[in-house]
Amino acid sequence: MKKFMGEDFLLTTDTAVQLYENYAKDLPIIDYHCHLSPQEIFENKKFKNITEAWLYGDHYKWRAMRANGVPEQYITGDASDYDKFIQWANTVPMLIGNPLYNWTHLELQRFFGVHEVLNGQSAPAIWEKVNAQLTGVDFGARDLIMKSNVTVVCTTDDPADSLEYHQQIKGLKDFNVKVLPSFRPDKGLEIRRDSFLPWIDRLSDIYGSSVDNYETLLHALESRVRFFHSIGGKVSDHALDIVMFEDTTREEAGTIFAKALQGESLTLDDEKKYKTYTLTFLGKLYAELGWVMQLHMNALRNNNTRMLNELGPDTGYDSMNDNEIAKPLVKLLDGLEQASALPKTIIYSLNPKDNYVIAGIIGSFQGGGVAGKMQFGTAWWFNDNKEGMLDQMKVLSNLGLLTRFVGMLTDSRSFLSYTRHEYFRRLVCRLIGEWVEEGEIPYDMELLGSIVKGISHQNAKEYFAFE
């Protein structure tokens, strides 16, 4: 019997242990997609207790607590932080088999040196021990990033954001981590949502001129992309919950935009055409600048209308969608390819039914002398667990080159989430180690070590080429 969360956690073979200890363990982290706050990073936010650091805004944990019968008062309500922590501690033993169980204990071990199992009995002592460290020196937001050996953080930023904190972070003397913006123009693409016109007003303000026609919109978007680029941004991100494509023209997209500005109702075809032209325009710009385009798809958001009205979005009421993605995705990529303007692209789906679809599609658009130009993005959100990560890597290895995979990201709002990179790296070593033990690949530690280093760090470093 192995020790709980011991040194060989998740490592099932001697080869896996060697690969992790000698090649993966101490590598820096490039977190190329997350939802950390640039303001909190600049201000080196201090946390008053573990509840604030752990439970505020973490809808993974909120979903688990609801499933365990915890009243909303102790999740997003007005209960004390201590009482919320106790309710979380009471939930943890019920999480066996859920990655949250392991992530929770990894964070306690790596950041706070706490190796006790968290439960209702151990919770009061762990509360005191962890909080004594959190409220002391060297446990602010920047400190936690540096403790995790992170070299690059890419936050998620709207085109209308000022990026003022990114610029201020650059001036910090004691912080050598690159914090770079990622261009996330979702609100500018969702033309049929109530948020669209208010967003156009925000864009006008930051652009410095009224965005009152489509040509001005495209110019404003290009202006903001180039501004992001000047700050060091080299990544975009798009939430394509439904992948759309409809052949159209610039003039037709302009007419649709004009109708939206007048408050006229738009059809689904209007939305498809507007999104197709606008996203294609942006894709060409990304290619020109050498950016990486990320496409996240098949999320079904805000399922529970009553709780959406009560708590708002991003509170734990999302799930996987099952829309077809193959044809519209291929048309989008092919349109860019025909224009010789397909940027480096990472494609993610929240639904694992799409794994083979994506792995097959990216193989149709590789080339241009760029290793791994098209990437099958890491297992994401509901899939960033042991089986989900292993399945994603197995599919990629079956249809493409796992060896060129750019690996893990946090996709998190928590400064304590960097242990997920350890979790991922252990699984990479486990998978390769098992192939060696089964005689499927040779025991060549020089080769295997370079592959593990690549997937854990080096591939991302070369792929994104952050300056």
C-alpha positions in Angstrom: 0.0 0.0 0.0 1.3 3.4 -1.0 1.5 6.3 1.4 -1.4 8.8 0.9 -0.2 11.6 -1.4 3.4 10.4 -1.0 6.4 11.1 -3.2 5.3 8.7 -5.8 1.7 9.9 -5.9 0.1 9.0 -9.3 3.4 7.5 -10.4 2.8 3.8 -11.1 6.2 2.6 -12.4 9.8 3.1 -11.5 10.3 4.7 -14.9 7.6 7.2 -14.1 9.3 8.1 -10.8 12.6 8.6 -12.6 11.0 10.8 -15.2 9.2 13.0 -12.7 12.0 13.4 -10.2 14.8 13.9 -12.7 13.1 15.8 -15.6 9.7 17.3 -14.7 9.6 18.2 -11.0 11.6 21.4 -10.9 10.7 22.9 -14.3 9.3 26.5 -14.4 5.6 27.0 -15.2 4.3 29.0 -18.1 0.6 29.7 -17.3 -0.6 30.7 -20.7 -4.3 30.9 -19.8 -5.7 31.9 -16.4 -8.2 34.3 -14.8 -6.0 35.9 -12.2 -6.5 39.6 -11.4 -3.7 41.8 -12.7 -4.6 44.3 -10.0 -4.3 41.7 -7.2 -0.9 40.7 -8.7 0.3 44.3 -8.8 -0.9 45.0 -5.3 0.5 41.7 -4.0 -2.9 41.0 -2.5 -2.8 39.5 1.0 -5.4 37.1 2.1 -7.0 37.4 5.5 -7.6 33.7 5.8 -7.6 30.4 3.8 -11.3 30.8 3.0 -10.6 34.0 1.1 -7.7 32.4 -0.8 -9.5 29.1 -1.4 -13.3 29.5 -1.5 -14.0 33.0 -2.8 -15.0 32.6 -6.4 -14.1 28.9 -6.7 -17.1 27.4 -8.4 -15.5 24.0 -8.5 -15.7 23.9 -4.7 -19.1 25.5 -4.6 -20.6 22.8 -6.8 -19.1 20.1 -4.5 -20.4 21.7 -1.4 -23.9 22.0 -2.9 -23.8 18.4 -3.8 -22.9 17.6 -0.2 -26.0 19.4 1.0 -24.3 22.5 2.4 -26.7 25.4 2.5 -25.9 28.3 0.2 -25.4 30.5 3.3 -22.1 28.7 3.8 -21.1 28.8 0.1 -21.8 32.3 -1.3 -23.9 33.6 1.6 -23.2 35.7 4.7 -21.8 33.0 7.0 -18.4 33.7 8.6 -15.3 32.7 6.7 -14.5 30.2 9.5 -17.9 28.5 9.2 -17.5 28.3 5.4 -14.1 26.7 5.9 -15.5 24.1 8.3 -18.3 23.3 5.8 -15.6 22.8 3.1 -13.6 20.6 5.4 -16.7 18.5 6.1 -17.2 18.1 2.4 -13.6 17.1 1.6 -13.9 13.4 2.8 -16.9 13.0 0.5 -14.7 14.0 -2.5 -12.8 10.8 -2.7 -12.3 10.1 -6.4 -12.8 13.8 -7.4 -9.6 15.7 -8.3 -10.6 18.3 -5.8 -9.6 15.8 -3.1 -6.1 15.6 -4.3 -5.8 19.3 -5.3 -6.8 20.3 -1.8 -4.2 18.2 -0.2 -1.5 19.2 -2.7 -2.1 22.9 -2.0 -2.0 22.3 1.8 1.3 20.3 1.4 3.1 22.5 -1.1 2.2 25.9 0.1 1.8 25.4 3.8 3.6 22.2 4.8 0.4 20.7 6.1 0.4 16.9 5.6 -2.6 16.1 7.7 -5.8 14.9 6.0 -8.4 17.7 6.0 -11.7 16.8 7.6 -14.1 18.1 10.2 -11.8 17.0 13.1 -8.5 18.4 11.7 -10.1 21.6 10.3 -9.7 23.9 13.4 -6.0 23.2 13.8 -5.3 23.5 10.0 -7.3 26.8 10.0 -4.9 28.2 12.6 -1.7 26.8 11.0 -2.5 27.9 7.5 -3.8 31.4 8.5 -0.7 32.1 10.6 1.3 31.7 7.4 -1.1 33.5 5.0 -1.2 36.6 7.2 2.6 36.6 7.6 5.3 37.8 5.3 5.9 36.4 1.8 2.4 35.0 1.2 0.9 37.7 -1.0 -0.4 37.1 -4.5 3.0 37.7 -6.1 4.8 35.7 -3.5 2.6 32.7 -4.2 3.3 33.0 -7.9 7.0 33.1 -7.3 6.9 30.2 -4.8 5.3 28.2 -7.6 8.3 28.8 -9.9 6.1 30.6 -12.5 7.8 32.6 -15.2 4.8 33.7 -17.3 1.2 34.5 -16.5 -1.3 35.3 -19.2 -4.4 36.9 -17.7 -7.8 37.2 -19.5 -8.5 40.7 -20.6 -11.3 42.5 -22.6 -10.3 44.7 -25.5 -11.8 47.6 -23.6 -9.6 47.0 -20.6 -7.0 49.7 -20.0 -4.2 47.2 -19.0 -3.0 49.7 -16.5 -1.9 47.1 -14.0 0.0 45.1 -16.6 2.0 48.3 -17.3 2.6 48.9 -13.6 3.7 45.3 -13.0 6.4 45.8 -15.5 7.9 48.5 -13.3 8.2 46.3 -10.2 11.8 45.8 -9.2 11.4 42.6 -7.1 9.1 40.6 -9.4 10.6 38.9 -12.4 7.5 37.1 -13.6 6.0 38.2 -16.9 2.3 39.1 -16.5 0.9 39.5 -20.0 -2.6 40.3 -21.3 -4.6 37.9 -23.4 -7.1 39.4 -25.8 -10.6 38.1 -25.0 -13.2 39.9 -27.3 -16.2 37.7 -26.5 -18.5 40.6 -25.7 -17.7 42.1 -29.1 -18.7 38.9 -30.9 -21.9 38.2 -29.0 -23.9 40.6 -31.1 -27.4 39.3 -30.0 -26.8 39.6 -26.3 -27.9 42.5 -24.1 -24.3 43.1 -23.2 -23.3 44.0 -26.8 -24.3 47.7 -27.0 -22.9 48.6 -23.5 -19.7 47.0 -24.6 -19.6 49.1 -27.7 -19.8 52.1 -25.5 -16.9 50.9 -23.4 -14.8 50.2 -26.5 -15.6 53.7 -27.9 -14.3 55.2 -24.6 -11.0 53.3 -24.7 -10.6 53.8 -28.4 -11.2 57.5 -28.1 -13.8 57.8 -30.9 -17.4 56.7 -31.4 -17.6 53.1 -32.8 -20.7 53.9 -34.9 -20.1 51.7 -37.9 -18.5 48.4 -38.8 -15.3 49.8 -40.3 -14.7 51.8 -37.1 -15.3 48.6 -35.1 -12.7 46.7 -37.1 -10.2 49.6 -36.7 -10.9 49.8 -33.0 -10.4 46.1 -32.5 -7.1 46.2 -34.5 -6.0 49.2 -32.5 -6.6 47.3 -29.3 -4.8 44.1 -30.5 -1.8 46.2 -31.4 -1.9 47.9 -28.0 -2.0 44.5 -26.3 0.9 43.5 -28.5 2.9 46.5 -27.3 2.4 45.4 -23.7 3.7 42.0 -24.5 0.5 40.1 -25.3 0.9 37.3 -27.8 -2.3 35.3 -27.1 -6.0 35.6 -27.8 -8.8 33.6 -26.4 -12.3 33.0 -27.6 -15.2 31.3 -25.9 -17.0 29.7 -28.9 -19.7 28.0 -26.9 -21.3 27.4 -30.2 -19.0 27.2 -33.2 -20.5 29.2 -36.1 -19.5 29.7 -39.7 -21.5 31.3 -42.5 -20.0 32.7 -45.7 -20.4 36.4 -45.9 -18.9 39.7 -47.0 -17.5 42.7 -45.2 -20.5 44.7 -46.5 -23.0 42.2 -45.2 -21.3 42.1 -41.8 -21.4 45.9 -41.8 -25.2 45.9 -42.5 -25.8 43.5 -39.6 -23.7 45.6 -37.2 -25.7 48.7 -38.2 -28.9 46.9 -37.4 -27.6 45.9 -34.0 -26.7 49.6 -33.3 -30.2 50.6 -34.1 -31.6 48.0 -31.7 -33.1 45.9 -34.4 -33.6 42.2 -33.8 -31.1 39.9 -35.5 -31.5 36.4 -36.8 -29.3 33.4 -36.1 -27.9 33.7 -39.6 -27.1 37.4 -38.9 -25.1 36.3 -35.9 -23.3 33.6 -37.8 -22.2 36.0 -40.5 -21.2 38.7 -38.2 -19.1 36.3 -36.1 -17.6 34.7 -39.1 -16.3 37.9 -40.7 -15.2 39.4 -37.4 -13.3 36.4 -36.1 -11.7 35.8 -39.5 -10.5 39.4 -39.5 -9.0 38.9 -36.0 -7.4 35.6 -37.0 -5.6 37.2 -39.9 -4.3 39.9 -37.5 -3.1 37.3 -35.0 -1.2 35.6 -37.8 0.4 38.8 -38.9 1.6 39.5 -35.4 2.7 36.0 -34.6 0.1 35.4 -31.9 -1.5 32.2 -30.7 -5.3 32.0 -31.1 -7.1 29.9 -28.5 -10.6 28.6 -29.1 -12.6 27.2 -26.2 -15.9 25.5 -27.2 -18.9 23.5 -26.2 -19.6 25.0 -22.8 -23.3 25.3 -21.7 -23.5 28.2 -19.3 -25.9 29.5 -16.7 -28.1 26.4 -16.7 -30.0 27.3 -13.6 -32.0 30.5 -14.3 -33.2 31.0 -10.7 -29.7 30.8 -9.4 -28.4 33.0 -12.3 -30.9 35.7 -11.2 -29.9 35.3 -7.6 -26.1 35.0 -7.8 -25.1 36.0 -11.4 -22.8 34.1 -13.8 -19.7 32.0 -13.0 -21.2 30.6 -9.8 -21.1 26.9 -10.6 -24.1 26.3 -12.8 -22.4 25.5 -16.1 -22.0 22.2 -17.8 -20.8 20.6 -21.1 -22.7 21.3 -24.3 -23.0 18.7 -27.2 -23.1 20.9 -30.3 -21.5 19.7 -33.4 -18.2 21.5 -34.1 -16.5 19.7 -37.0 -17.9 21.4 -40.1 -18.0 25.0 -38.8 -14.6 24.7 -37.2 -13.0 23.3 -40.4 -14.6 26.1 -42.5 -13.2 28.7 -40.1 -9.7 27.3 -40.2 -9.8 26.6 -43.9 -10.9 30.1 -44.7 -7.8 31.4 -42.8 -5.6 28.8 -44.4 -6.8 29.8 -47.9 -5.8 33.4 -47.1 -2.4 32.1 -45.9 -3.3 33.7 -42.6 -4.0 30.8 -40.2 -2.2 31.6 -36.9 -0.9 29.1 -34.4 -4.0 27.8 -32.8 -5.0 25.9 -29.7 -8.4 24.2 -29.8 -10.2 23.0 -26.7 -13.6 21.4 -26.2 -15.4 21.0 -22.9 -17.1 17.8 -24.2 -14.7 14.8 -24.5 -16.8 13.4 -27.2 -15.0 15.9 -29.4 -11.5 14.6 -28.6 -11.0 12.6 -31.7 -12.7 15.2 -33.8 -10.3 17.9 -32.7 -7.2 15.7 -32.9 -8.2 14.8 -36.4 -9.0 18.3 -37.5 -5.7 19.8 -36.3 -3.8 17.3 -38.4 -5.4 18.8 -41.5 -3.9 22.2 -40.9 -0.4 21.5 -39.6 2.5 22.8 -41.6 4.4 25.9 -42.5 7.5 24.5 -40.8 6.1 25.1 -37.3 6.3 22.1 -35.0 2.9 21.6 -33.4 1.4 24.7 -35.1 -2.1 23.4 -34.4 -2.6 22.2 -30.9 -5.2 20.0 -29.2 -5.7 22.0 -26.0 -5.2 20.3 -22.6 -8.2 18.7 -20.8 -10.2 21.6 -19.5 -12.7 22.5 -16.7 -14.8 19.4 -16.2 -12.0 17.3 -17.8 -8.9 18.4 -15.9 -8.9 15.3 -13.8 -6.8 12.1 -14.0 -8.9 10.3 -16.5 -9.7 13.4 -18.6 -6.0 14.4 -18.8 -4.9 10.8 -19.7 -7.6 10.4 -22.3 -6.8 13.7 -23.9 -3.1 12.8 -24.1 -3.8 9.3 -25.4 -6.1 10.7 -28.2 -3.4 13.2 -29.2 -0.7 10.5 -29.2 -3.0 8.2 -31.3 -3.6 10.8 -34.0 -0.8 13.3 -33.7 2.4 14.1 -31.8 2.1 14.1 -28.0 5.7 15.0 -28.0 4.9 18.5 -29.4 2.1 19.2 -26.9 2.3 22.5 -25.1 0.8 21.1 -21.9 -1.0 22.4 -18.9 -2.6 25.7 -17.9 -4.5 26.6 -14.7 -7.6 28.3 -16.2 -8.1 29.4 -12.6 -8.9 32.5 -10.5 -6.9 31.1 -7.5 -3.3 31.9 -6.7 -3.0 28.4 -5.1 -3.9 26.5 -8.3 -0.3 26.0 -9.5 -0.1 22.6 -7.9 -2.3 21.4 -10.8 0.8 21.6 -13.0 2.4 19.1 -10.6 -0.6 16.9 -10.9 -0.5 17.1 -14.7 3.3 16.5 -14.9 2.9 13.4 -12.8 0.3 12.1 -15.2 2.6 12.7 -18.2 5.3 10.7 -16.5 2.8 8.0 -15.5 1.6 7.6 -19.1 5.0 7.4 -20.6 6.3 5.2 -17.8 3.5 2.7 -18.4 4.3 2.6 -22.1 7.9 1.7 -21.3 6.9 -1.0 -18.8 4.7 -2.6 -21.3 7.5 -2.6 -23.9 5.7 -0.2 -26.3 8.5 2.3 -26.3 12.2 1.8 -25.5 13.8 2.6 -22.1 15.8 5.6 -23.4 16.0 8.1 -20.6 17.7 10.7 -22.8 14.8 10.6 -25.3 12.0 10.2 -22.7 13.5 12.9 -20.5 13.5 15.4 -23.3 9.9 14.5 -24.2 8.8 15.1 -20.6 10.7 18.4 -20.4 9.0 19.4 -23.6 5.5 18.7 -22.6 6.0 20.1 -19.1 7.7 23.4 -20.1 10.0 23.7 -23.2 7.3 23.2 -25.9 5.2 26.1 -24.5 8.3 28.3 -24.2 9.2 27.7 -27.8 5.6 27.8 -29.1 4.5 31.1 -27.5 8.0 32.7 -27.7 7.2 35.3 -25.0 9.9 37.9 -25.0 
